[in-house]
């Protein structure tokens, strides 16, 4: 369903929810997340999404209504989010991280979409 959605609203975005936020970003959704984590806030920075610290229902609904009323901006956020995921969370990036962390080469096959 993420692929046909314009907006993804995460009721909370802690470290546990990081992969869910990344999946939404990878599909090009504009992400609105109640942020409990600096990592998620960093993912959504620079126009890639909206991170709100408030768990106040009125504040969240205000942000959501603003997003719905500006779907062109949501599409722009979604494009930026997708580009970020492609650039920083590809198979190639995973290989680099594993090599740095383990000091050994890992055999993860590149897929055509992950080659740069």
C-alpha positions in Angstrom: 0.0 0.0 0.0 2.9 2.4 0.5 3.5 2.5 -3.2 0.1 4.0 -3.9 0.1 6.4 -0.9 1.0 10.0 -0.9 1.6 10.4 2.8 2.8 8.0 5.5 1.9 8.9 9.1 4.0 7.1 11.7 2.3 7.3 15.1 5.7 7.1 16.7 9.2 6.8 15.2 11.6 5.3 17.6 14.7 3.3 16.7 12.4 0.2 16.4 10.4 1.9 13.7 13.4 3.0 11.7 12.9 0.3 9.0 9.2 1.2 8.6 10.1 4.9 8.0 12.9 3.9 5.6 10.4 1.7 3.6 8.0 4.5 3.3 10.8 6.9 2.2 12.0 4.3 -0.4 8.5 4.2 -2.0 8.4 8.0 -2.3 5.9 8.7 0.4 5.9 12.0 2.2 6.6 10.9 5.8 5.2 12.5 8.9 6.5 11.0 12.1 6.2 11.6 15.8 9.8 11.5 16.5 11.3 9.8 19.6 14.6 9.2 17.9 17.4 11.4 16.6 18.1 8.9 13.9 14.6 9.2 12.5 14.7 13.0 12.8 18.0 12.9 10.8 16.3 10.8 8.1 13.5 13.3 7.7 15.7 16.4 7.8 16.4 18.6 4.8 12.9 18.5 3.4 12.7 14.6 3.2 9.7 14.5 5.6 8.1 16.1 8.6 9.3 15.2 12.1 7.1 16.4 14.9 8.0 15.9 18.6 4.4 16.4 19.6 2.1 13.5 20.5 -0.8 16.0 20.9 -3.6 14.9 18.6 -4.5 18.4 17.6 -0.9 19.3 16.6 -0.6 16.1 14.6 -3.9 16.7 12.8 -2.8 20.2 11.9 0.4 18.9 10.3 -1.5 16.2 8.5 -4.1 18.7 7.2 -1.4 21.0 6.0 0.3 18.1 4.1 -3.0 17.0 2.5 -3.6 20.6 1.3 -0.1 20.8 -0.3 0.2 17.5 -2.2 2.8 19.0 -4.5 5.1 19.6 -1.5 4.4 16.1 -0.4 5.5 14.8 -3.8 8.7 16.8 -3.5 9.3 15.4 0.0 8.7 11.9 -1.3 11.2 12.4 -4.2 13.9 13.7 -1.8 13.2 10.9 0.6 13.5 8.2 -2.1 16.7 9.8 -3.5 18.2 9.8 0.0 17.4 6.1 0.6 18.8 5.1 -2.8 22.0 7.1 -2.2 22.6 6.1 1.5 20.9 2.7 2.0 21.8 0.7 -1.1 23.5 -2.7 -1.3 26.7 -0.9 -2.1 26.4 1.3 1.1 25.6 -1.9 3.1 28.7 -3.5 1.8 30.8 -0.5 2.7 29.4 -0.4 6.3 30.0 -4.1 6.8 33.5 -3.8 5.5 34.3 -1.0 7.9 32.7 -2.7 10.8 34.0 -6.2 10.3 37.2 -5.6 8.3 36.3 -8.4 5.9 34.7 -8.6 2.5 31.1 -9.8 2.4 29.6 -11.5 -0.6 26.3 -9.7 -1.2 25.2 -9.8 -4.8 24.5 -6.5 -6.4 21.1 -6.1 -8.0 20.8 -4.0 -11.1 19.0 -1.3 -9.2 21.7 -1.1 -6.6 24.7 -0.6 -8.9 26.0 2.9 -9.2 
